Amino acid sequence: MSAAESQSSLEDKLKALQCHFTWDIDVSRYKLLSLEEKLEDIGTEEGNSWLGHIYNLQGYIHYQLKLKKDALCFLEKATEAFRQSRKVSDEGPWLLVNYGNLAWLHHKLGEQAESQTYLSKVDTLLKEYPSPSQDELHPEIYAEKAWTLMKFGKDKKVLVADYFQRAIRMQPDMVEWHTSYVIALVNRHSNKPLEEENLEKMRMAKEQDPENLYLAALELEQRAIKKERIEDEARELARKVLENPVSSYSGLKALLWVYKNYVSVDEAIDLAEEALEKHPDERFLKRCAALCYKWRIVFHNDNHIKQNTIDRAISLHKEVISLYPHSAVLMKVILANVYTKSNQGLAAAEQIYQELLRMNLKPEERQMFYNNYAKYLNFDKKDSRRSIKYHMKAAAIPQQSYYQENSINVLKWIRGRKRGRNWRDIERFLAELDL
C-alpha cells in the first residue's frame, strides 16, 4: 500500500469512530469558551461519575481553541479518570470515546503511529465488548454522547433523551444515566410541570440516586410548581448542600432558584452568603451570590432596598466579571442594571453601556447586549424610539436565543397595538424576517 493509500485508509477509519471529533459539534469560539468556564465549575472531586466525560469534552474544546498540548493533557486525564471510576477493570467500553478522541488528536498532531495505536485499542474494545444490540452503538457511547450534547443547547434535547433511553435500555443498572436522563427532561426556569410520566421517572431516579442533591432540588421545584408546600424541605436540603464539595453539580444553584420562586429571595441571598462564608475563594459561589442579589434588586419592584445591599451586589458583580472573562459582557450588563437602582443611578449604567457599544462584540454577545440595552432605553431612559431600534438590531442577528425571541415578542406587541409613529416600520421589519 502506498503512503497516500495508507493515509486515506487511516482517515476513513478515523471518520468511522464515535467520538467528539465525529459528532458534528459545530459551535462558535464564544460558546466553546463559555462552556469551558462552566465545565471548570463542575469540579473534579473524587467520586464524580462524569469526571472522565468532563475531561474528554475539555480535551475536545481545547483542541478547537488551538491549545493542542492542553487538549492532550485533558484526554490523558480522562483515561485515568475512567480507570479510577470503573474499578472493575483498567480497560473497558467506557474508554471507547476517549480512545477515539486520542486517535483523532494524535492524527491532528501528525503523530500517525500513535493514532494507529489508539485505533487498534478501539477495535480491540469493540471485539471484547460488543454492543448488546447488534444494530446500535455501545450503550457507553450513547451515554457519553447524550451527556455531551446536553451541554450544547435546548435544540439537542430530543436527541439527548433518545440517546439516554437507548443506553439505559441496553444497560439499565447505570444509576447516573437514569439521573442525567431525568435532568435532561426538565426545562429549567419554566413554571410548567413535567408530564406525569416524566414526574414518575424523576421519583424513581431520586429513589435510585438519593445522594444526588441537584436532582433533589429539581424534584422539589416540580412539587412546588404543583402548589405543594416545600419550604421546610428546601431548608433541610440546603443543610445537606452546604456540606457537599463546591460544584455546579452540588445542587446549590438549582436550590437557590427554588428559594427565589417558592421560599424567599432574601433567604436565597442568606444561603448563598453562608456558602460563600464557608468557601470564600470559590468563584462559582460568588457567581451564585451575585445572581441572588440580581434577583433581589433588578427583578423585585422594591423602592426601599438598602444601599448596602446594592453595594454588595455591585462588589460581587465586579469580582465575577474578572473571574469569568468569557461571560464578562453579560455580567457587565447585569451590573449596569444594578447601577440603575443605586444612588449612582443612570450615570454609571450609561457609562457601562457606552463602553459596550464601542466594543467589537461577538454576535451572541451583541444580541444579548442589544436586547438588554433596548429595555434600559425604554424603562430607564424613557426613550421608546431608540429602544425599538435596538430590539430590531437584536432580532435581526440570525442567532436563535432567548434574547432574540424576547425582542421579537416586544416588536410584535408594539405592532399589534398599532400606536405611535413606529408600528408600520416594525411591521415592515418583521415582514422582512418572515414573522
Buried (B, 14 or more C-beta within 10 A) or exposed (E): EEEEEEEEEBEEBBEEBBBBBBBEBEBEEBBBBBBBBBBBBBBEEEEBBBBBBBBBBBBBBBBBBEBBEBBBBBBBBBBBBBBEBBEEEEBBBBBBBBBBBBBBBBBBBEEEEBBBBBBEBBEEBBEEBEBEEEEBBBBBBBBBBBBBBBBBEEEBBEBBBEBBBBBBEBBEEBBBBBBBBBBBBBEEEEEEBBEEEBBEBBEEBBEBBEEBBBBBBBBBBBBBBEEEEBBEBBBEBBEBBBEBBBBBBBBBBBBBBBBBBBBBBBBBBBBBBEBBEEBEEBBBBBBBBBBBBBBBBEEEEEEEBEEEBBBBBBEBBBBBBEBBEBBBBBBBBBBBBBBBBBEBEBEBBBEBBEEBEEEEBBEBBBBBBBBBBBBBBBEBBEBBEBBBBBBBBBBBBEBEBEBBEBBBEBBBEBBEEEEEEBBEBBBEBBEEEEE
